Amino acid sequence: MKWKNFLTGAAVGFFIGYLIKNEYKKEFISSDKALKIVKNHLKETGKIDGSWIYTIPQDYESNGLTYKVYKVGISRSTGETNEQLEVIIDAQTGTILNIQKITP
């Protein structure tokens, strides 16, 4: 009877450890999710005509801190003008860190 309790406890502990390990292993959001976050944020102020994303996270330094980020490009129409934007989004949290207009 005691072996059965021991083995049940060990199995439950192993399973919980496995779940926690997999949860912490997820280091970055997917590039598709990052692109979707940016599009949803920017489509509120204009129609999006095109987009691109670097799918491999890159280093980005801001205010003395280094982040792993995705770089996203957006082409959009606002009224009668077209604009090109480069967006920097944190690859771990999905927070938009910087939006910059690109002048041709």
N, C-alpha and C positions, 0 to 999 in steps of 0.2 A: 504494500500500500504506500509506503514512504517513497519508494522508487518512482511510482506513478506520479505522485505529487511533484517530486523533483524534476522529472522529465517534462511534465506539463509546464512548470514554472520556467524551465530552461527554454522550452520551445516558444513560450510567450515572450520572454525576454529577448530571444534571438529575433523574433518577428518585429518587435517594437524597435530594436536597434537597426534592423534593416530598413524600416520605414523612415526613421530619422535620418539615416545616412543618405538615402535617396532624396529626401527633402532638402538637405543642405548641399547636396551635389549639384542641384540646379543653380548654376552660377549666373547665367544670363537669360534674359527673355529672348524669344526668337526674333530674328530680323523681321519676319512677317508681322509679328505683333507690334514691334517698334514702328514699322511703317504705317500700320493701321492707327496707332495712337497719334502720330503726326498728322495723318490725313484727317482724322476726326477733329483734331484741334483746329486745323487751318481751313477746313471747308466751311466753317461758320462765317468766314469773312470773304469768301470768294470761291468760284468754281475751279476745281483742280483739273488741269488738262493732262498732266503727266507726272511721273515720279520715278525715282530710283533710290537704291540703298546699297551701301557697302555691307555685305553680309558677314564680314569678319570684324569683330570689335577691335577698335584702335585706341591707342592712348591719346588722351586729351588733357591738357593742363589748364586750369582756371583758378585764379586766386591762390596759387601755391598748392593746390590739390590736384592729384592725378586721377582721372576717371577712365574706365573702359567705356567707349561710346560707339554708337552707330552713327554714320554720317548719311543724311537723307537729303535728296534734292527734290524740290517741288516746283512745277510750273503751274501757275494759276492765273485766272482772269479775275480782276476786281474792277467792276464797272467796264470801262472801255480800254483799260490798260492791262498789259500782260507783265507778269513779274516772275523772276527766278529766285528761289530761296534755297539756302543751305541750312539745314537744321541739324543740331547736335543733340542726340538723345542718349541718356545714361543707359548702358546695356544691362545693368543689374536691376534698376528700379523702374525704368520707363519714363523718367522725368526729363522733360525738355530743358536742356541747359542753355541753348543759344539758338536764335533765329537770326539769320543775316541775309539781307538782300544782295544778290549778285548783280552787278551792273555790267551790261555788255560793252 
